[in-house]
Amino acid sequence: MAEDLKVVIKSVDMGEEMQSEAIEVTTQAVKQSVQEKDMAAHIKREFDKKYQPTWHCIVGKSFGSYVTHETKHFIYFYIGNLAVLLFKSG
């Protein structure tokens, strides 16, 4: 998986710097973890640390979602064949 990490942003409401951080942290998570739940946990922890709680992260190959997020705190993208939904709420 780590060899093909093409990133495609599908929907975003987030500044450029935070977007870059999301992609960087996700790339680390994909390279370090085998299970999607571990990837999501890593991304959430890093964003809670850097940008204050409460962040939510979903990683997977097939899921639907409908969420409410804080303004400028949402990104949905693919990295390789995995979808990543990261948003702050609460």
N, C-alpha and C positions, 0 to 999 in steps of 0.2 A: 504493500500500500504506500509506503513512504516514498517510493520512486516516482509515482505519478501524483503530484500534489498541485495540479492545476486548480486555481481558485476562480470561481465564477460567483460574483455577488448578484443575488436575485432581488433583494429588497433591502434598503438601508435608510435609517434615520439616525445618523451618527456622524460626528466630525471625522475628518481624514486621519488624524493622529490616532483616534480611538479605533478606527477601522483597521489601520495598519497593525495596531497592538492585538486586535482580535485575530487577525490572520497569523501573526507571529506566534501567539500563545497557542492557537489551534494547531499550527504546524508542529510545535514542540509536543503537544498532547498526542497527536497522531503517531509521531515517531517513537514516543515513549510507552504508549499504551496499546494493548491488544483489544480490550473491550470498550465499547462505545460509552458505557456508563462511567468508566474511569477517565476517558477523554473529557466528558462533560463535567465531571467533578473537578478536574484540573483547571479547565477554562473558568468555571464558576469561582473557584478559590482565588485564582489570579486576579480576576476582575473585581471581586469583593475587596481584595487587598489594595489594589491600585486605584479603584474608582468608587470605593465605599459600597457597602451592601445596600440593597439586596438584589443580586443578579441571579438569573435563571438561565440554564443552558440545556438544550436538547441536541443530541447527536444521533444520527441514524440514517438508514437508507430509504426508509419509507414511513412517513408520518404526516398527519395533517395537524394544523394548529390554527388557533384564533386567540390572540392574546392582547391584553392592554399593557402598554409600556409607557415609561416616562419619556417625554420629548427628548430627542437626541440621544437615546439610549437603546437602539434596536439595530440588529443586523441579522440577515438571513442569507447564507451563502453555501456553496458547495466547495469542498476541498477534496479533490479526487472524486470518488463516488459517494462520499458522505455528505449529507446535509447537516448544517449547523445553524441552530436558532439560538441567539444570545440576546437577552434583553434585561433591562432593569425595571423592577416594579416592586413597590412596597417600601 
